[in-house]
């Protein structure tokens, strides 16, 4: 076995990123996305995937996705059954896999985060079942491939490896939780390498659900703006090849960055509203910093969850203020959701990739849509492209039900 499972031990292993793949409405691949995030570009357009004439909101960060897929080991039959989310996942996975230099192996754990899996297949099943109840053609395949584990198994088949599959669906913290779980496996020696990330595609059900909650903006996505009026949805995927530092050095792999800390907590405050003081967010940032063995003053950038909803941003700002204390005025903060929207289960994974890009390139991604900063923000908001020197980046991911997660990355030099 190329990457055999390590024995559990008391030794703590350093965890590095040796491959990263990303797909967002800014484009396909690390280079295109890095250029977009660095410049603070926005990628919203009128929704075309389904009818939004009855919805309040009309815009989203859709990806221009054609039928061209990267070459993998999937059969033509398997490819015809892939839904939109699976295709986004495959694009991101191919880039991460190729960059890592990994080869087909018998054992490689997968840890994925998603909120809606193959939702478009579920919608297709429902439409046919209600409009043509006597017709069952393609329905069994839709049922089986709608489920997220099938998409993970397709991913394993695409690159010819086997191993345990973990699917985490923990609202908008899913992608971050998946990477955090993978980090824990490698850090504790339960696995030498893990393929991890998150993915989600825009679907009619999810879009109308958020719209019915009046959570979607009818103007523009403006995280931490005093007059923000809601989030904007997007879609995408990010995959990371992570492994122990010893494994990476042994292979002579190029290292993109290091994951040094992770924290997760739940505030159990409300089904959809965060705790006003962000108590669980403070706990996750504290836990992540403790694992990384650093203090707030060492953080050079925070990629905020920053959804642009009134309650989320104020709670997160309060949490950052509390956690950073007297150092808060020196920690730059931005939300990249202003560029690509909220990717739900993929958000945390994509934002980890953005932090890796920023650390590697030594720049900060701006939130260009802010007009009037919310006075609650005691920290400086990054509102224009900026180059800087920093060693640590922290990224927050918060979800419905009080799910909170924080990851900390270190620049590799």
PyMOL commands that set and color helices and strands:
alter all, ss='L'
color gray80, all
select helices_A, chain A and resi 30-39+76-80+84-100+119-131+139-146+148-159+171-187+204-212+245-251+279-292+296-298+310-330+337-340+344-361+400-402
alter helices_A, ss='H'
color red, helices_A
select strands_A, chain A and resi 15-24+27-28+45-46+59-60+109-113+165-168+193-200+236-244+257-266+299-303+333-334+363-364+386-387+392-399+403-410
alter strands_A, ss='S'
color yellow, strands_A
deselect
rebuild
show_as cartoon
